[in-house]
């Protein structure tokens, strides 16, 4: 009996070891369970949205690691005048080719409705490889760094396009598109906030270490992408837009052939089954006007990033160092962005058009006040407001595209909208780089950018909101 009992009951040393192991293991398992509970709440776990939320958090963490490495090389390591040249070169070398490549992303992804998980995994894996490639060049800041940075940008945008197109397929019951987009985006922001100081810490070890961290993160994301539900790759139930009535396509169209003869043209071949493949001209006025308003927000973001970065390096806030001044603006913008995303996660009773108009008016008001009463407080307030309004406006634009654009061309719509927004950001950043370092002048230009966006978009958005939408489940 004694022998049998000794085998069944562990000794004091073993019990102590188990207790210590459990104590060390519990914080990690508890944190993981807490994260899983949050991401899978309100039906997101059953629908698969929770998996996408976790994947986007990984994506945000990896991207910020690369951003930390590039910022340290391109901006912080050189004097202001040289930094201006380096930043301008970075924008030119990466954004000019991106303008040519980005319109191709959407049509390519339109042809992969059954390979969305593989597309997101491929974007993750490519960035892991590019991060390793950049780790050797980041210390010297050589020109070979820029093609790799371009590749990272293209892969990041490709992932974003597919992710946005996937959200409607993973929508839980009684979930609006704005709310779902907010949940996904908020997870990315939180992961960015956690990963950014880790990246800065790795930067102190060596310039390539944040990129090694990014490589590991993206490899994990590659695996995680394949854990998304199979329905992400299914075309079942996808809406096909019919731009013409079936009986209207009765006469075959011809186009001139050689020798003056005619042959059925592409338009006829596309319509002969009574349907015509939808085009991006059918996106509707809401999406177009929403894109114009978002372009103003994105241009403002690019402008403030570069103008304030150079302004505060040369003329920091009163009584503060340049690093502290930049930190104040950066934290304000980050808090504003996270707040806007959080607000979007519980908005229910307002359509996206109303949200876009409201936040554009708010941003314009604060920009005018910052120009009239330029001070540390007003600059921080404008940064926070810009982050807040940018987040809510982009969530609303995504909801309009997901609501109004046919599934067949939704990826193209997202790709083209991202291209326009990226170019608006570059234009705003270019203005910020070239503008004289005068605070009042800068805030006046910021107000002018928003005023232009309001003039081109508000009337159309209010008209659409007044008419109403046949798709009420958006906000």
Protein Blocks (a to p, Z undefined) as FASTA:
>chain_A
ZZmmmmmpccfklmmmmmmmmmmmmmmmmmmmmmmmmmmgghlmmnommmmmmmmmmmmm
mmmmmmmmmmmmmmmmpcfklmmmmmmmmmmmmmmmmmmmmmmmmmmmmmmmmlmmmmmm
mmmmmmmmmmmmmmmmmmnopaklmmmmmmmmmmmmmmmmmmmmmmmmmccehiafklmm
mmmmmmmmmmmmmmmmmmmmmmmmomklmmmmmmmmmmmmmmmmmmpcfklmpcghiacd
dfbdfklmmbccddddehhiacddfklmmmmnopacddfklnojklmmmmmmmmmmmmmm
mmmmmmmmmmmmmmgcehiafklmmmmmmmmmmmmmmmmmmmmmmgmkbcfklmmmmmmm
mmmmmmmmmmmmgcfklmmmmmmmmmmmmmmmmmmmmmmmmmmpcfklmmmmmmmmmmmm
mmmmmmmmmmmmmpccdfklmmmmmmmmmmmmmmmmmmmmmmmmmnopablblZZ
